[in-house]
Amino acid sequence: TCGLPPPNQLSCWGGMQGAGFGDPTLRLKRRFSPQLVSTGTLTFTTIGLNDDGFCGIVSGGTLYCAAYNAKGARGDGTFVLKRTLDPVVGGRLFTKVAGGSQQFCAIEVGGQVYCWGSNFLSGLGNGEASNNPVPMPISFDPGPYTDVTLGNGTGCALRIDGAAVCWGNNASGNLGRGYAATIEPVPDDIPDMIFSRLLPFMFRGDCGQTANGMIYCWGSNFQSVIGDS
């Protein structure tokens, strides 16, 4: 787990393997209280975490990543393993970033969603099967989108009109479409719902909050995480 306490210095705790990809001194260490992660002169305004690394956006919108790169999660155009914090390729500026299973998605300033890294269960939402080390847009309308969240091979994004689209693993109804299927490689709408924001993914499920504060959840109800009983 990581946070950005004032003055926006990255601090992490728990298993530190992911943080160690940006700060090698933390590799394979555990911390039971927040530990400052060295990011050089970079100060992040927002961050996204996956299972083996993190990406952060600095003032102005440049996105930097430090992550296990066997499936391209660094977004640097390679699958080379590095322990440095570097900008993603493409020169785009972003406003929000989210992490999943060895993958990331981010919203660029124009509102389009770009994803990269592992394409496990079509989690990149681009209609393809291969892993991708370069940020590529999801295969749907260009938005604009205001929110994005990732799970284990599943992603959802929120359009500016409040409609949510999801893609990837639907084995437990993760995509909120009223049925369960194996894989949906291209994003599509959650029918008949308008949200004000998306909540972070749970285990094979997601939740969204409506304008009146109601929270709706869908997907796996493992250990009653849906909260409906």
Disulfide bonds with the S-S distance in Angstrom:
Cys2-Cys12 1.90
Cys55-Cys65 1.91
Cys105-Cys115 1.93
Cys156-Cys166 1.97
Cys207-Cys217 1.92
